[in-house]
């Protein structure tokens, strides 16, 4: 059994993770975090195929990410991850970090649930718990920034189909895609208020998952502006669902703009 409790290794974001500003999208930072977490587990002796062989898997129950800076294509990155606790041999908390040449890119904390072939939570094999060793101490988990709530913030509903071709190995929507969904909703809201969606910059987000979304949908995102941080970033609450599962996930995103972030204040009133 490997003796390491913290795993660190090089990571490279693919070209399609970047927008026209050459900035990595929030959803693709989440995909990087998934890769780093899975890579760390594989280095500890548990690659995905080993879980499949014994009829189990880990799925994400919640994740919180705080972004420190945007990163561009070609920057050499490093991923880092460690397990902080196991509860009832079923819930696994894991920290993930992404570093660039100029310092931290993003911090994340994940809660994974061990599930059986039927998709229900169950205890992990004792060898899983033994091999995914808990790291004692370490830096604190990232937390969402404080904000000042507002009343009557603008709301928006975005509806869309779920493509069959994006189903993941468990045959449902992979958890980073929900960040794409809510950012698409915010992008439509920006567009309706004469703000270029390309200006959107991630500050932080958190998502909690309750039920899987599967193709063909349709699915929806209900978005509401709920406040502003002291730095002027907008805070949005979202519900992602379908007709059969109207509350598949809830999310909170904190977003600013690449230029003139004060324009977000215009979102306090609905577009005319």
Secondary structure by P-SEA (a helix, b strand, c coil): cccccbbbbbbbbccccccccccccaaaaaaaaaaaaaaaaaaacccaaaaaaacccccccbbbbbbccccccccbbbbbbbbcccccccbbbbbbbbbccccccccbbbbbbbbccccccccccaaaaaaaccccccccccccbbbbbbcccbbbbbbbbbbccccccccccccaaaaaaaaaaaaaaaaaacccccccccccbbbbbcccccccccbbbbbbbccccccbbbbbbbccccccccccccbbbbbbbccccccccccccccc
